[in-house]
Amino acid sequence: MKRALASLLLQFLAALALTLAALLLRPIDWLHGVCVWLLLPAIALASAFLLVKKGLNPYISWIMPPLAMAALPLAALGYLTDGGALMLTVFVGILGAAAGDTHNRFTQKGRK
């Protein structure tokens, strides 16, 4: 249980750090776009896949990157910055969790 919570906290902190970088790079449009539209969904996909692959429940493994992406701008600015990028991160995180769950099911049956 401690290991799962530590993994979720690490996932949250990584997404929070990248969200902070995106907020600080907001004046430079293309760097802000790369952080929000490319790097955050990539972290959500990879971390959800790896957490489910390690045995975490797929229903909770995808939630931390979108939560960090929504919480920091809401606390700092008072509003959400990019709704489309947030929904992309949610979708890609769920996709990564589903891929990890499928990977676990195939390796449990002995198929590789």
C-alpha positions in Angstrom: 0.0 0.0 0.0 2.8 2.4 0.8 4.5 1.6 -2.5 1.3 2.4 -4.4 0.9 5.7 -2.6 4.5 6.6 -3.2 4.1 5.8 -6.9 1.0 8.0 -7.2 2.7 10.8 -5.3 5.7 10.6 -7.6 3.4 10.7 -10.6 1.6 13.7 -9.2 4.8 15.6 -8.5 6.2 14.9 -12.0 3.0 16.3 -13.6 2.9 19.2 -11.1 6.5 20.2 -12.0 5.7 20.1 -15.7 2.5 22.1 -15.2 4.5 24.7 -13.3 7.0 24.8 -16.1 4.2 25.3 -18.6 2.8 28.1 -16.5 6.2 29.8 -16.3 6.7 29.4 -20.0 3.3 30.8 -20.8 4.7 34.0 -22.5 6.6 31.8 -25.0 3.6 30.3 -26.8 5.4 27.4 -28.6 7.2 26.2 -25.4 4.0 26.4 -23.5 2.2 24.4 -26.2 4.9 21.7 -26.2 4.6 21.3 -22.4 0.8 21.3 -22.3 -0.1 19.5 -25.5 2.8 17.0 -25.8 4.8 16.5 -22.6 2.0 16.3 -20.1 0.0 13.7 -22.1 3.2 11.7 -22.7 3.8 11.6 -18.9 0.2 10.6 -18.3 0.4 7.8 -20.9 3.8 6.4 -19.7 3.2 6.7 -16.0 -0.3 5.2 -16.1 1.0 2.3 -18.2 3.9 1.7 -15.9 1.9 1.9 -12.7 -0.7 -0.6 -14.0 2.1 -2.8 -15.2 3.5 -2.8 -11.7 0.1 -3.9 -10.3 -1.7 -0.7 -9.4 -5.5 -0.5 -10.1 -6.1 0.9 -13.6 -9.0 3.0 -12.3 -6.7 5.2 -10.1 -3.5 5.1 -12.1 -4.5 7.8 -14.6 -6.0 10.4 -12.4 -2.9 12.3 -11.0 -1.6 14.0 -14.1 -4.9 15.6 -15.0 -5.5 16.5 -11.4 -2.1 18.3 -11.2 -2.8 19.9 -14.5 -6.1 21.3 -13.2 -5.2 22.1 -9.6 -2.1 24.2 -10.1 -3.5 26.8 -12.5 -6.8 26.9 -10.6 -4.9 27.7 -7.4 -2.4 30.1 -8.9 -4.5 31.9 -11.5 -8.1 31.2 -10.5 -9.1 29.5 -13.7 -8.1 26.5 -15.9 -5.7 27.3 -18.7 -6.4 24.8 -21.5 -9.5 22.7 -21.3 -8.7 20.8 -24.5 -5.2 19.9 -23.3 -6.7 18.7 -20.0 -9.2 16.4 -21.8 -6.4 15.1 -24.0 -4.4 14.3 -20.9 -7.4 12.5 -19.4 -7.9 10.5 -22.6 -4.3 9.5 -23.0 -4.0 8.6 -19.3 -7.0 6.3 -19.6 -5.5 4.9 -22.7 -2.2 4.2 -20.9 -4.0 2.5 -18.0 -6.0 0.3 -20.4 -2.8 -0.6 -22.3 -1.2 -1.6 -19.0 -4.2 -3.7 -18.0 -4.2 -5.4 -21.3 -0.5 -6.1 -21.0 -1.0 -7.6 -17.6 -3.8 -9.9 -18.8 -1.8 -11.2 -21.7 1.3 -11.9 -19.6 -0.8 -13.6 -16.9 -2.1 -16.1 -19.4 1.4 -16.9 -20.6 1.0 -15.2 -24.0 3.7 -12.8 -25.0 
